[in-house]
Amino acid sequence: MAPPAEATPSALRMPSRPAPRPRSRPRPSVPAPPAPDFEVVMEVDAVEVHRVRAPAWRRAASWVVDGLLLGAVLAAMLLPVLGPVLGPGELGQARDVAVPAILVVALVAFVYQWLGITLTGATPGMLATGLRVVGPDGRRPSPGRSAMRALLGLLSAALLGAGLLLALFTRSGRGAHDLGAGTWVVLAVRDGRAP
């Protein structure tokens, strides 16, 4: 009879042990915050915004008031510079000053519109005629939206006022600058009623 075969080394191998886990230090226990005695449930519905279109005569009156105020400010700023240049025989100098003067007019008109709407929701002419500018949510427009409206307002006025006059003839009462900026000119509400 043949002697029993010796076991091969692969058959004698022991199963490998898993590598020991690194021991983590125990963390200090942090007490859980106490459960509140009440539960807050918030339900938010859609916000309904009521707008009353500004009458055309109020829009036109506000433009007149703003034009007079802005004209007075610009005259005070530019007459000392342009006065000597506008004399007879000074046409060459007038051309040199025309472009900077137009830029100053545009800058002052932009700042006038932007600051008025950003700070109070209306220009001084709108305040005098009981109008306000509102955004899509019915509140005063953000500074960025006000800047966009002021810039588009300059462009509307530069197109011989066609963009502004659009506000007098559209059903919504919005000019090109209002349509572009997403704003509305509405009647101001005081104590729950329009003036």
SVG drawing of the C-alpha trace seen along z (x, -y; Angstrom):
<svg xmlns="http://www.w3.org/2000/svg" viewBox="-59 -138 63 140">
<polyline fill="none" stroke="black" stroke-width="0.4" points="0.0,0.0 1.2,-3.5 1.9,-5.8 -0.6,-8.7 0.4,-11.7 1.8,-14.6 -0.3,-17.8 0.9,-20.4 1.8,-23.8 -1.3,-25.4 -3.6,-23.0 -1.9,-23.7 -2.3,-27.5 -4.3,-29.2 -6.9,-31.7 -5.5,-35.2 -6.4,-37.4 -8.0,-40.8 -5.7,-43.8 -6.3,-45.2 -8.5,-48.3 -7.0,-51.5 -8.5,-52.4 -10.3,-55.7 -10.4,-57.8 -13.7,-58.0 -15.4,-61.3 -16.7,-63.4 -20.4,-63.1 -22.3,-66.2 -25.8,-66.5 -28.5,-66.7 -30.4,-69.9 -33.7,-69.8 -36.7,-69.1 -38.9,-72.2 -42.2,-72.4 -43.9,-73.5 -43.7,-72.9 -43.4,-75.6 -45.3,-75.1 -45.1,-77.7 -47.5,-77.8 -46.7,-80.4 -49.2,-81.1 -48.7,-83.1 -48.5,-86.8 -51.1,-88.9 -50.0,-92.3 -52.5,-94.9 -51.4,-97.8 -53.4,-100.8 -52.1,-102.2 -50.9,-105.8 -53.2,-108.2 -51.5,-109.7 -51.9,-113.3 -50.0,-112.4 -47.2,-110.8 -47.0,-113.9 -47.1,-116.2 -44.3,-114.3 -42.2,-114.6 -42.7,-118.3 -41.7,-118.6 -38.7,-116.4 -37.7,-118.2 -37.8,-121.6 -35.8,-120.3 -33.2,-118.6 -32.9,-121.6 -32.3,-123.9 -29.5,-121.6 -27.9,-121.3 -28.1,-125.0 -26.4,-125.7 -23.7,-123.2 -23.1,-124.0 -23.8,-127.7 -20.6,-128.8 -18.7,-126.6 -20.9,-127.1 -21.7,-130.8 -18.5,-132.2 -18.3,-129.6 -21.8,-130.3 -21.0,-133.9 -20.8,-135.1 -17.8,-133.8 -17.1,-131.1 -18.4,-128.2 -15.1,-126.3 -14.9,-126.3 -18.6,-125.3 -17.8,-122.1 -15.0,-121.3 -17.3,-121.5 -20.4,-119.9 -19.5,-116.2 -18.4,-116.6 -21.5,-118.7 -23.7,-116.0 -22.0,-113.3 -22.5,-115.5 -26.2,-115.9 -26.6,-112.1 -24.7,-111.3 -26.7,-113.8 -30.0,-112.6 -29.0,-108.9 -28.1,-109.7 -31.2,-111.8 -33.5,-108.9 -31.5,-106.1 -31.1,-107.7 -34.7,-108.9 -36.1,-105.4 -33.6,-103.5 -34.1,-105.6 -37.7,-106.6 -39.3,-104.5 -40.0,-107.7 -38.4,-110.7 -39.3,-114.1 -41.7,-114.7 -43.4,-111.4 -43.6,-112.2 -45.2,-115.5 -47.9,-113.9 -48.6,-110.9 -46.8,-108.2 -44.4,-105.4 -42.3,-102.9 -42.7,-99.2 -41.0,-96.0 -42.7,-92.7 -43.3,-92.0 -45.1,-95.3 -42.3,-96.7 -39.7,-99.4 -37.3,-98.2 -33.8,-97.0 -30.8,-99.3 -29.9,-97.1 -33.4,-97.2 -33.5,-101.0 -30.2,-101.5 -31.5,-99.5 -34.6,-101.6 -32.6,-104.8 -30.3,-103.7 -33.2,-102.6 -35.0,-105.9 -32.0,-107.8 -32.2,-105.7 -35.9,-106.3 -35.5,-110.0 -32.6,-110.0 -35.0,-108.5 -36.9,-111.8 -38.9,-110.7 -40.7,-107.9 -39.9,-105.4 -41.3,-107.6 -44.4,-108.6 -45.2,-104.9 -46.3,-105.0 -49.2,-107.4 -50.6,-105.1 -50.2,-101.5 -52.8,-99.7 -50.4,-98.9 -49.1,-102.5 -45.5,-101.2 -42.9,-103.0 -40.1,-101.2 -37.8,-101.7 -40.4,-100.2 -40.9,-97.2 -37.2,-96.6 -36.6,-96.9 -39.7,-95.0 -41.1,-98.0 -44.5,-99.7 -45.4,-103.3 -48.5,-103.2 -50.5,-105.4 -49.0,-105.7 -51.1,-104.2 -51.3,-106.2 -53.3,-104.8 -54.9,-102.1 -56.1,-104.5 -54.7,-106.1 -54.2,-109.9"/>
</svg>
